[in-house]
Amino acid sequence: MPAYQVANRIYLIGGPSITDKRDCCVYLLDGGGELALVDAGLGASGPAIVANMQSLGYDPSMLKYVVATHGHIDHTGGLYYFRSRGAKIVCHAKELEAVSGGRPELTAAGYYGVKYRPVKVDVVLKEDEETIRLGNVALCCLLTPGHTPGSISPYVDIGDTRILFGQDIHGPFNPAWGSNMEAWFSSMQKLLELKADILCEGHFGVYSPESEVTRYINYYINLYQRHNQV
């Protein structure tokens, strides 16, 4: 499947059906003169992601930020490549031991059998919600712990449309990563309160309208409640 437009200024340019089955979904945000990626894939797909940007008419040199939603290698393995091309890396402080420290139990690199290359983080998020200016849009980075301690769920308002990058809403959960189900349930309530029109999920693609976004999040809330994992 080729890269495609999700919404005005939003594109899906990497992921299991586009670049590599081991990649998370990689989204491109056009801020108007500046670009950002949400996550970076496992690593080997960096050149293919750049090629997909070009196929959509974008100049890869305009890539300003790569926002890592959390420290797992299928989301962060490509950070080294994109930083070497001049992009600034963004993640929450609670994920630094994975992203910059490269601790294997936090990156989950062993699960994929791939060596992770640690990378310096240029923009360290420290608050529960922080905004990154990208051209003429504001990318809000909301701390949503649960899957990992420093997981974030960025969202952006383009006109009257709210797009949520809710990576790995579905889990899974592992104490070795610092997973916390109680925190996750609270985070899911935060996401529901956003009333997003479009959900760009981390592995299963795009959901819309708002009713489908709500249905998707509630499905996993109900699933884990039934399994008594709180």
Secondary structure, DSSP 4 states (H G I P E B T S, - for coil): ---EEEETTEEEEESTTTT-TTSPPEEEEE-SS-EEEE---SSTTHHHHHHHHHHTT--GGGEEEEE-SSS-HHHHTTHHHHHHTTPEEEEEGGGHHHHTT--HHHHTHHHHT--------SEEE-SSEEEEEETTEEEEEEE--SSSTT-EEEEEEETTEEEE--TTTT----GGGT--HHHHHHHHHHHHHHT-SEEE-SSS-EE-SHHHHHHHHHHHHHHHHHTT--
